[in-house]
Amino acid sequence: MDITYGSYLKIPELLSLQQVVSNPPEHDEFLFIVIHQVYELWFRQQLHEGDRLCALLQQADFEHAEATLGRMLKILKTMVAQIDVLETMSPVSFLHFREFLQSASGFQSWQFRAFEMMLGAKEPRAVARYPAGSTERTELERRLHTPSLWLCFARGLAKAGHTVPTSTLERDPALHAASDPDMQKLLLDLYRSTGPVHRFCESLVDLDEGVQEWRYRHVKMVERTIGSKPGTGGSAGVAYLKSTLFTPLFPDLWELRSEL
């Protein structure tokens, strides 16, 4: 049987997945489903690209790593822009089907948690929210102990011949990203020279800033939709989301700017 556009992309299966639960069906619930399904696809792609990025970095292939990171930045901009579409849904429209969501919540997106962990935002408590033995928990446990993007970057620097402090190289991969004054000294030297490492560092800052922008836009979207009410599934809603703002993924790259 010949491969067609529809069979290759599994279009019939894909279009069967948008099933509203509101009764009578609420028009905007369809948009709500599509947007969040697309987000999950983008999370999957970001994880796919991020795994390749870490592999390239550990081989000190900064040229190809920069190209891969550039793709991730473009995807991130698309993820932020999708919020504009979601904000066309009025608060009243969302309330018409919110009760039908029951315990379902974006807070439960394991792929987003995996994306955070890959970037260095390691949170062991996020793993415990999923049933023991489940596919989601198994994958998050793996991600928790897998070297973050920053650790892969540090290993790449060491492979390229730079003297990377052991405090960075030997840091437990399961720990949240933290600043390291010794690492900042190395980065300052790299910043004062030209080359692919300097450019890559600035792309990492773009990624960090982009993730913070996504968090901020997400917070404001939720706030304008439900105000200070608890989130679906019993989450803290806006209060929790605000607590995640302005925490850098790569603190060394921000702190060294005061010394440039």
HELIX and SHEET records of a PDB file:
HELIX    1   1 TYR A    5  TYR A    8  1                                   4    
HELIX    2   2 ILE A   11  LEU A   15  1                                   5    
HELIX    3   3 HIS A   27  GLN A   58  1                                  32    
HELIX    4   4 PHE A   62  LEU A   86  1                                  25    
HELIX    5   5 PRO A   91  ARG A   98  1                                   8    
HELIX    6   6 GLU A   99  LEU A  101  5                                   3    
HELIX    7   7 GLY A  106  GLN A  108  5                                   3    
HELIX    8   8 TRP A  110  LEU A  119  1                                  10    
HELIX    9   9 PRO A  124  ALA A  128  1                                   5    
HELIX   10  10 THR A  135  HIS A  145  1                                  11    
HELIX   11  11 LEU A  149  LYS A  159  1                                  11    
HELIX   12  12 THR A  166  LEU A  169  1                                   4    
HELIX   13  13 PRO A  181  TYR A  191  1                                  11    
HELIX   14  14 PRO A  196  ILE A  226  1                                  31    
HELIX   15  15 THR A  232  GLY A  234  5                                   3    
HELIX   16  16 VAL A  238  SER A  243  1                                   6    
HELIX   17  17 PRO A  251  GLU A  255  1                                   5    
HELIX   18  18 LEU A  256  SER A  258  5                                   3    
END                                                                             
